[in-house]
Protein backbone atom coordinates (compact mmCIF):
# COMPACT_ATOMS: atom_id res chain seq x y z
CA UNK A 1 0.00 0.00 0.00
CA UNK A 2 2.80 2.46 0.88
CA UNK A 3 4.47 1.77 -2.47
CA UNK A 4 1.21 2.46 -4.30
CA UNK A 5 0.77 5.73 -2.39
CA UNK A 6 4.37 6.71 -3.18
CA UNK A 7 3.94 5.97 -6.89
CA UNK A 8 0.68 7.94 -7.11
CA UNK A 9 2.35 10.82 -5.30
CA UNK A 10 5.34 10.77 -7.65
CA UNK A 11 3.12 10.75 -10.72
CA UNK A 12 1.07 13.66 -9.35
CA UNK A 13 4.30 15.59 -8.67
CA UNK A 14 5.45 14.96 -12.26
CA UNK A 15 2.20 16.33 -13.68
CA UNK A 16 2.29 19.31 -11.33
CA UNK A 17 5.87 20.13 -12.29
CA UNK A 18 4.94 19.99 -15.98
CA UNK A 19 1.90 22.23 -15.50
CA UNK A 20 3.72 24.75 -13.31
CA UNK A 21 6.67 24.92 -15.72
CA UNK A 22 4.30 25.94 -18.53
CA UNK A 23 2.05 28.23 -16.48
CA UNK A 24 1.84 31.94 -17.24
CA UNK A 25 3.26 33.99 -14.38
CA UNK A 26 5.73 31.28 -13.32
CA UNK A 27 9.41 32.03 -13.82
CA UNK A 28 10.96 28.81 -12.47
CA UNK A 29 10.07 25.52 -10.79
CA UNK A 30 12.50 23.55 -8.65
CA UNK A 31 11.47 20.10 -7.47
CA UNK A 32 12.86 19.26 -4.05
CA UNK A 33 13.49 15.68 -3.01
CA UNK A 34 14.46 16.28 0.59
CA UNK A 35 12.87 14.58 3.60
CA UNK A 36 10.77 16.90 5.78
CA UNK A 37 10.65 19.58 3.05
CA UNK A 38 7.88 20.76 0.76
CA UNK A 39 7.86 19.42 -2.81
CA UNK A 40 8.55 22.51 -4.96
CA UNK A 41 10.06 25.96 -4.84
CA UNK A 42 8.20 28.01 -7.43
CA UNK A 43 9.36 31.49 -8.39
CA UNK A 44 6.74 33.74 -9.94
CA UNK A 45 7.64 36.30 -12.60
CA UNK A 46 7.38 39.09 -9.99
CA UNK A 47 10.13 37.34 -7.97
CA UNK A 48 7.85 35.87 -5.29
CA UNK A 49 9.01 32.47 -4.01
CA UNK A 50 6.15 30.07 -3.27
CA UNK A 51 6.72 26.82 -1.35
CA UNK A 52 4.32 24.18 -2.72
CA UNK A 53 3.32 20.79 -1.29
CA UNK A 54 1.65 18.34 -3.70
CA UNK A 55 -1.04 16.00 -2.38
CA UNK A 56 -3.54 13.66 -4.01
CA UNK A 57 -7.20 14.44 -3.37
CA UNK A 58 -9.43 11.66 -2.13
CA UNK A 59 -11.46 9.79 -4.76
CA UNK A 60 -14.44 10.27 -2.42
CA UNK A 61 -16.05 13.63 -1.78
CA UNK A 62 -16.86 15.02 1.65
CA UNK A 63 -20.32 14.82 3.22
CA UNK A 64 -20.88 18.29 1.72
CA UNK A 65 -20.10 16.96 -1.77
CA UNK A 66 -16.80 18.82 -2.12
CA UNK A 67 -13.41 17.35 -2.92
CA UNK A 68 -11.11 16.80 0.04
CA UNK A 69 -7.42 16.21 0.53
CA UNK A 70 -5.48 14.57 3.34
CA UNK A 71 -2.68 16.87 4.47
CA UNK A 72 -0.65 14.84 6.94
CA UNK A 73 2.39 12.62 7.02
CA UNK A 74 2.23 8.83 6.98
CA UNK A 75 3.57 8.40 10.51
CA UNK A 76 4.42 10.37 13.62
CA UNK A 77 7.85 10.38 15.24
CA UNK A 78 8.09 8.44 18.48
CA UNK A 79 7.20 10.63 21.43
CA UNK A 80 5.83 13.50 19.34
CA UNK A 81 2.16 13.04 18.40
CA UNK A 82 2.11 16.43 16.64
CA UNK A 83 4.87 15.40 14.21
CA UNK A 84 2.41 13.63 11.90
CA UNK A 85 0.73 16.93 11.13
CA UNK A 86 2.27 19.59 8.91
CA UNK A 87 3.29 22.87 10.50
CA UNK A 88 1.06 25.68 9.25
CA UNK A 89 4.15 27.63 8.16
CA UNK A 90 5.93 24.66 6.53
CA UNK A 91 4.84 25.67 3.02
CA UNK A 92 2.69 28.34 1.40
CA UNK A 93 0.39 26.33 -0.86
CA UNK A 94 -1.09 22.86 -1.15
CA UNK A 95 -1.56 21.69 -4.75
CA UNK A 96 -4.26 19.02 -4.63
CA UNK A 97 -4.24 16.64 -7.59
CA UNK A 98 -7.82 15.76 -8.55
CA UNK A 99 -6.98 12.81 -10.82
CA UNK A 100 -8.32 10.15 -8.44
CA UNK A 101 -11.64 12.02 -8.19
CA UNK A 102 -12.04 13.32 -11.76
CA UNK A 103 -9.80 11.21 -14.02
CA UNK A 104 -8.14 14.41 -15.27
CA UNK A 105 -4.70 15.75 -14.39
CA UNK A 106 -6.01 18.92 -12.82
CA UNK A 107 -5.03 20.63 -9.60
CA UNK A 108 -6.56 22.98 -7.06
CA UNK A 109 -4.34 25.34 -5.11
CA UNK A 110 -5.02 26.40 -1.53
CA UNK A 111 -3.12 28.79 0.74
CA UNK A 112 -2.01 27.19 3.99
CA UNK A 113 -2.57 30.47 5.84
CA UNK A 114 -6.30 30.10 5.03
CA UNK A 115 -6.59 26.43 6.04
CA UNK A 116 -8.20 25.18 9.25
CA UNK A 117 -5.80 24.23 12.02
CA UNK A 118 -5.62 21.00 13.97
CA UNK A 119 -7.90 21.03 17.03
CA UNK A 120 -5.21 19.84 19.46
CA UNK A 121 -2.15 21.41 17.82
CA UNK A 122 -3.03 24.95 16.67
CA UNK A 123 0.33 25.47 14.95
CA UNK A 124 -0.43 22.47 12.66
CA UNK A 125 -2.79 22.03 9.73
CA UNK A 126 -5.94 19.98 10.16
CA UNK A 127 -5.32 16.58 8.53
CA UNK A 128 -8.37 16.78 6.23
CA UNK A 129 -8.86 19.90 4.14
CA UNK A 130 -11.97 20.56 2.07
CA UNK A 131 -11.27 21.91 -1.40
CA UNK A 132 -13.66 24.84 -1.39
CA UNK A 133 -14.32 27.80 -3.66
CA UNK A 134 -11.36 29.54 -2.02
CA UNK A 135 -9.02 27.14 -3.81
CA UNK A 136 -7.83 28.26 -7.26
CA UNK A 137 -7.39 26.39 -10.55
CA UNK A 138 -3.92 27.88 -11.05
CA UNK A 139 -1.16 28.95 -8.73
CA UNK A 140 -1.07 32.49 -10.08
CA UNK A 141 -4.85 32.82 -9.80
CA UNK A 142 -4.46 32.03 -6.10
CA UNK A 143 -2.16 35.04 -5.68
CA UNK A 144 -0.12 33.45 -2.89
Backbone as JSON, one array per atom type, in Angstrom:
{
  "sequence": "XXXXXXXXXXXXXXXXXXXXXXXXXXXXXXXXXXXXXXXXXXXXXXXXXXXXXXXXXXXXXXXXXXXXXXXXXXXXXXXXXXXXXXXXXXXXXXXXXXXXXXXXXXXXXXXXXXXXXXXXXXXXXXXXXXXXXXXXXXXXXXXX",
  "N": [[0.82, -1.19, 0.0], [1.94, 1.27, 0.83], [3.85, 1.61, -1.16], [2.25, 1.92, -3.42], [0.94, 4.32, -2.77], [3.17, 6.01, -2.72], [3.98, 5.88, -5.43], [1.72, 6.96, -6.75], [1.83, 9.51, -5.66], [4.3, 10.41, -6.68], [3.76, 10.44, -9.43], [1.74, 12.37, -9.53], [3.24, 14.58, -8.69], [4.99, 14.8, -10.87], [3.2, 15.55, -12.95], [2.29, 17.95, -11.88], [4.66, 19.45, -11.81], [5.16, 19.67, -14.57], [2.88, 21.15, -15.39], [3.16, 23.51, -13.85], [5.6, 24.47, -14.83], [4.91, 25.33, -17.34], [3.1, 27.31, -16.9], [1.57, 30.51, -17.18], [3.0, 33.39, -15.68], [4.74, 32.07, -14.03], [8.08, 31.83, -13.27], [10.19, 30.05, -12.6], [10.59, 26.57, -11.67], [11.44, 24.43, -9.13], [12.0, 21.22, -8.26], [12.0, 19.63, -5.17], [13.63, 17.08, -3.42], [13.78, 16.24, -0.7], [13.78, 14.96, 2.52], [11.28, 15.86, 4.89], [10.76, 18.32, 3.79], [8.97, 20.69, 1.74], [7.49, 20.09, -1.56], [8.08, 21.61, -3.9], [9.86, 24.52, -4.96], [8.68, 27.4, -6.19], [9.13, 30.05, -8.34], [7.64, 33.05, -9.02], [6.93, 35.31, -11.77], [7.13, 37.88, -10.79], [9.06, 37.65, -8.91], [8.37, 36.52, -6.49], [8.73, 33.89, -4.17], [7.29, 30.76, -3.85], [6.41, 28.2, -1.74], [5.5, 24.96, -2.36], [3.41, 22.21, -1.67], [2.59, 19.05, -2.81], [-0.3, 17.09, -3.02], [-2.46, 14.23, -3.22], [-5.86, 14.33, -3.96], [-8.72, 12.92, -2.33], [-10.5, 10.11, -3.69], [-13.09, 10.08, -2.97], [-15.79, 12.26, -2.21], [-16.45, 14.83, 0.25], [-18.87, 14.9, 2.99], [-20.31, 17.1, 2.37], [-20.2, 17.14, -0.32], [-17.99, 18.16, -1.58], [-14.64, 18.13, -2.95], [-11.88, 16.64, -1.19], [-8.79, 16.67, 0.64], [-6.12, 14.89, 2.07], [-3.93, 16.11, 4.36], [-1.41, 15.3, 5.78], [1.34, 13.57, 7.33], [2.61, 10.22, 6.8], [3.36, 8.83, 9.12], [3.88, 9.42, 12.66], [6.61, 10.77, 14.57], [8.33, 8.96, 17.13], [7.2, 9.63, 20.37], [6.31, 12.19, 19.77], [3.4, 13.27, 19.14], [2.37, 15.34, 17.58], [3.96, 15.47, 15.36], [3.1, 14.16, 13.08], [1.47, 15.84, 11.76], [1.4, 18.57, 9.48], [3.29, 21.54, 9.9], [1.82, 24.74, 10.09], [3.21, 26.77, 8.9], [4.97, 25.52, 7.22], [4.91, 25.35, 4.45], [3.67, 27.28, 1.66], [1.52, 26.78, -0.04], [-0.87, 24.27, -0.86], [-1.04, 21.97, -3.41], [-3.52, 20.28, -4.74], [-4.02, 17.3, -6.31], [-6.46, 16.28, -8.52], [-6.87, 13.94, -9.9], [-7.59, 11.3, -9.0], [-10.22, 11.67, -8.3], [-11.47, 12.86, -10.49], [-10.4, 11.88, -12.87], [-8.88, 13.41, -14.48], [-5.88, 15.24, -15.09], [-5.75, 17.54, -13.19], [-5.42, 20.32, -10.97], [-5.99, 21.83, -7.75], [-5.37, 24.74, -5.93], [-4.51, 25.75, -2.73], [-4.11, 28.16, -0.13], [-2.03, 27.79, 2.66], [-2.18, 29.47, 4.83], [-4.84, 30.08, 4.99], [-6.08, 27.77, 5.72], [-7.91, 25.47, 7.84], [-6.87, 24.8, 11.21], [-5.34, 22.19, 13.18], [-7.2, 20.68, 15.79], [-6.09, 20.0, 18.3], [-3.45, 20.79, 18.08], [-2.65, 23.8, 17.47], [-0.72, 25.05, 15.88], [-0.44, 23.49, 13.73], [-1.61, 22.07, 10.6], [-4.98, 21.07, 9.97], [-5.73, 17.63, 9.47], [-7.47, 16.83, 7.39], [-8.51, 18.57, 4.62], [-10.96, 20.54, 3.13], [-11.66, 21.09, -0.26], [-12.5, 23.96, -1.27], [-14.4, 26.75, -2.65], [-12.54, 28.72, -2.27], [-10.17, 27.75, -3.13], [-7.91, 27.78, -5.88], [-7.75, 27.36, -9.5], [-5.33, 27.67, -10.72], [-1.93, 28.37, -9.81], [-1.07, 31.04, -9.97], [-3.5, 32.36, -10.11], [-4.36, 32.06, -7.55], [-2.85, 33.84, -6.16], [-0.67, 33.81, -4.19]],
  "CA": [[0.0, 0.0, 0.0], [2.8, 2.46, 0.88], [4.47, 1.77, -2.47], [1.21, 2.46, -4.3], [0.77, 5.73, -2.39], [4.37, 6.71, -3.18], [3.94, 5.97, -6.89], [0.68, 7.94, -7.11], [2.35, 10.82, -5.3], [5.34, 10.77, -7.65], [3.12, 10.75, -10.72], [1.07, 13.66, -9.35], [4.3, 15.59, -8.67], [5.45, 14.96, -12.26], [2.2, 16.33, -13.68], [2.29, 19.31, -11.33], [5.87, 20.13, -12.29], [4.94, 19.99, -15.98], [1.9, 22.23, -15.5], [3.72, 24.75, -13.31], [6.67, 24.92, -15.72], [4.3, 25.94, -18.53], [2.05, 28.23, -16.48], [1.84, 31.94, -17.24], [3.26, 33.99, -14.38], [5.73, 31.28, -13.32], [9.41, 32.03, -13.82], [10.96, 28.81, -12.47], [10.07, 25.52, -10.79], [12.5, 23.55, -8.65], [11.47, 20.1, -7.47], [12.86, 19.26, -4.05], [13.49, 15.68, -3.01], [14.46, 16.28, 0.59], [12.87, 14.58, 3.6], [10.77, 16.9, 5.78], [10.65, 19.58, 3.05], [7.88, 20.76, 0.76], [7.86, 19.42, -2.81], [8.55, 22.51, -4.96], [10.06, 25.96, -4.84], [8.2, 28.01, -7.43], [9.36, 31.49, -8.39], [6.74, 33.74, -9.94], [7.64, 36.3, -12.6], [7.38, 39.09, -9.99], [10.13, 37.34, -7.97], [7.85, 35.87, -5.29], [9.01, 32.47, -4.01], [6.15, 30.07, -3.27], [6.72, 26.82, -1.35], [4.32, 24.18, -2.72], [3.32, 20.79, -1.29], [1.65, 18.34, -3.7], [-1.04, 16.0, -2.38], [-3.54, 13.66, -4.01], [-7.2, 14.44, -3.37], [-9.43, 11.66, -2.13], [-11.46, 9.79, -4.76], [-14.44, 10.27, -2.42], [-16.05, 13.63, -1.78], [-16.86, 15.02, 1.65], [-20.32, 14.82, 3.22], [-20.88, 18.29, 1.72], [-20.1, 16.96, -1.77], [-16.8, 18.82, -2.12], [-13.41, 17.35, -2.92], [-11.11, 16.8, 0.04], [-7.42, 16.21, 0.53], [-5.48, 14.57, 3.34], [-2.68, 16.87, 4.47], [-0.65, 14.84, 6.94], [2.39, 12.62, 7.02], [2.23, 8.83, 6.98], [3.57, 8.4, 10.51], [4.42, 10.37, 13.62], [7.85, 10.38, 15.24], [8.09, 8.44, 18.48], [7.2, 10.63, 21.43], [5.83, 13.5, 19.34], [2.16, 13.04, 18.4], [2.11, 16.43, 16.64], [4.87, 15.4, 14.21], [2.41, 13.63, 11.9], [0.73, 16.93, 11.13], [2.27, 19.59, 8.91], [3.29, 22.87, 10.5], [1.06, 25.68, 9.25], [4.15, 27.63, 8.16], [5.93, 24.66, 6.53], [4.84, 25.67, 3.02], [2.69, 28.34, 1.4], [0.39, 26.33, -0.86], [-1.09, 22.86, -1.15], [-1.56, 21.69, -4.75], [-4.26, 19.02, -4.63], [-4.24, 16.64, -7.59], [-7.82, 15.76, -8.55], [-6.98, 12.81, -10.82], [-8.32, 10.15, -8.44], [-11.64, 12.02, -8.19], [-12.04, 13.32, -11.76], [-9.8, 11.21, -14.02], [-8.14, 14.41, -15.27], [-4.7, 15.75, -14.39], [-6.01, 18.92, -12.82], [-5.03, 20.63, -9.6], [-6.56, 22.98, -7.06], [-4.34, 25.34, -5.11], [-5.02, 26.4, -1.53], [-3.12, 28.79, 0.74], [-2.01, 27.19, 3.99], [-2.57, 30.47, 5.84], [-6.3, 30.1, 5.03], [-6.59, 26.43, 6.04], [-8.2, 25.18, 9.25], [-5.8, 24.23, 12.02], [-5.62, 21.0, 13.97], [-7.9, 21.03, 17.03], [-5.21, 19.84, 19.46], [-2.15, 21.41, 17.82], [-3.03, 24.95, 16.67], [0.33, 25.47, 14.95], [-0.43, 22.47, 12.66], [-2.79, 22.03, 9.73], [-5.94, 19.98, 10.16], [-5.32, 16.58, 8.53], [-8.37, 16.78, 6.23], [-8.86, 19.9, 4.14], [-11.97, 20.56, 2.07], [-11.27, 21.91, -1.4], [-13.66, 24.84, -1.39], [-14.32, 27.8, -3.66], [-11.36, 29.54, -2.02], [-9.02, 27.14, -3.81], [-7.83, 28.26, -7.26], [-7.39, 26.39, -10.55], [-3.92, 27.88, -11.05], [-1.16, 28.95, -8.73], [-1.07, 32.49, -10.08], [-4.85, 32.82, -9.8], [-4.46, 32.03, -6.1], [-2.16, 35.04, -5.68], [-0.12, 33.45, -2.89]],
  "C": [[0.87, 1.26, 0.0], [3.49, 2.7, -0.46], [3.48, 2.38, -3.45], [0.99, 3.95, -4.03], [1.96, 6.55, -2.9], [4.38, 6.9, -4.69], [2.91, 7.02, -7.34], [1.15, 9.36, -6.79], [3.41, 11.3, -6.28], [4.78, 11.15, -9.0], [2.42, 12.1, -10.64], [2.11, 14.79, -9.36], [4.83, 15.85, -10.08], [4.49, 15.83, -13.06], [2.14, 17.77, -13.17], [3.49, 20.09, -11.83], [5.71, 20.55, -13.75], [3.99, 21.18, -16.13], [2.47, 23.56, -14.99], [4.79, 25.33, -14.22], [6.13, 25.65, -16.95], [3.29, 27.04, -18.18], [2.47, 29.69, -16.67], [2.05, 32.48, -15.82], [4.27, 33.23, -13.54], [7.07, 31.42, -14.03], [10.25, 30.75, -13.76], [10.3, 27.87, -11.47], [11.24, 24.62, -10.43], [11.87, 22.47, -7.79], [12.49, 19.74, -6.4], [12.61, 17.8, -3.73], [14.25, 15.51, -1.71], [13.44, 15.94, 1.67], [12.54, 15.8, 4.46], [10.71, 18.28, 5.12], [9.41, 19.52, 2.16], [8.4, 20.23, -0.58], [8.49, 20.33, -3.86], [8.82, 23.9, -4.41], [9.66, 26.54, -6.19], [8.45, 29.51, -7.34], [8.43, 32.08, -9.45], [7.5, 34.82, -10.69], [7.88, 37.61, -11.85], [8.46, 38.86, -8.93], [9.67, 36.65, -6.7], [8.19, 34.38, -5.3], [7.83, 31.84, -3.29], [6.56, 28.62, -3.0], [5.43, 26.0, -1.51], [4.46, 22.73, -2.28], [2.26, 20.16, -2.16], [1.02, 17.18, -2.94], [-2.11, 15.5, -3.33], [-4.86, 13.81, -3.28], [-7.8, 13.04, -3.24], [-10.34, 11.38, -3.32], [-12.91, 9.99, -4.29], [-14.61, 11.72, -1.98], [-16.45, 13.65, -0.31], [-18.37, 14.87, 1.76], [-21.04, 16.01, 2.57], [-20.84, 18.2, 0.2], [-18.91, 17.65, -2.4], [-15.63, 17.85, -2.11], [-12.71, 17.61, -1.6], [-9.73, 16.21, -0.18], [-6.86, 15.99, 1.93], [-4.12, 15.24, 3.37], [-2.01, 16.48, 5.79], [0.38, 13.82, 6.47], [1.91, 11.2, 7.33], [2.31, 8.39, 8.43], [4.08, 9.55, 11.35], [5.76, 9.85, 14.14], [7.52, 9.87, 16.64], [8.18, 9.59, 19.49], [6.71, 12.01, 21.03], [4.56, 13.33, 18.5], [1.84, 14.15, 17.39], [2.92, 16.3, 15.36], [4.22, 14.82, 12.95], [1.72, 14.74, 11.1], [1.69, 18.01, 10.64], [2.14, 20.9, 9.68], [2.61, 23.84, 9.54], [1.98, 26.58, 8.43], [5.2, 26.82, 7.4], [5.99, 24.86, 5.03], [3.7, 26.66, 2.83], [1.4, 27.83, 0.79], [0.34, 24.81, -0.9], [-1.66, 22.79, -2.57], [-2.2, 20.32, -4.67], [-4.54, 18.48, -6.02], [-5.61, 15.96, -7.56], [-7.99, 14.51, -9.41], [-7.82, 11.66, -10.26], [-9.82, 10.4, -8.34], [-12.27, 12.32, -9.54], [-11.54, 12.56, -12.99], [-9.03, 12.16, -14.92], [-6.97, 14.92, -14.43], [-4.9, 17.24, -14.16], [-5.73, 19.09, -11.34], [-5.88, 21.77, -9.07], [-5.51, 23.43, -6.06], [-4.95, 26.09, -3.95], [-3.89, 26.96, -0.69], [-3.17, 28.15, 2.13], [-2.44, 28.19, 5.06], [-4.09, 30.56, 5.98], [-6.9, 28.78, 5.51], [-6.88, 26.25, 7.52], [-7.02, 24.49, 9.92], [-6.29, 22.98, 12.76], [-6.23, 21.42, 15.31], [-6.99, 20.97, 18.26], [-3.87, 20.56, 19.32], [-2.37, 22.62, 16.91], [-1.96, 25.48, 15.71], [0.45, 24.5, 13.77], [-1.7, 22.56, 11.84], [-3.7, 20.87, 10.11], [-5.63, 18.91, 9.12], [-6.22, 16.45, 7.3], [-8.77, 18.2, 5.87], [-9.9, 19.76, 3.03], [-11.5, 21.51, 0.98], [-12.5, 22.74, -1.77], [-13.47, 25.84, -2.53], [-13.15, 28.74, -3.45], [-10.09, 28.98, -2.65], [-9.08, 27.56, -5.28], [-7.45, 27.14, -8.22], [-5.94, 26.52, -10.99], [-3.22, 28.53, -9.86], [-1.22, 30.47, -8.79], [-2.45, 33.09, -9.82], [-5.05, 32.91, -8.28], [-3.86, 33.29, -5.49], [-1.59, 34.8, -4.28], [0.66, 34.57, -2.26]]
}
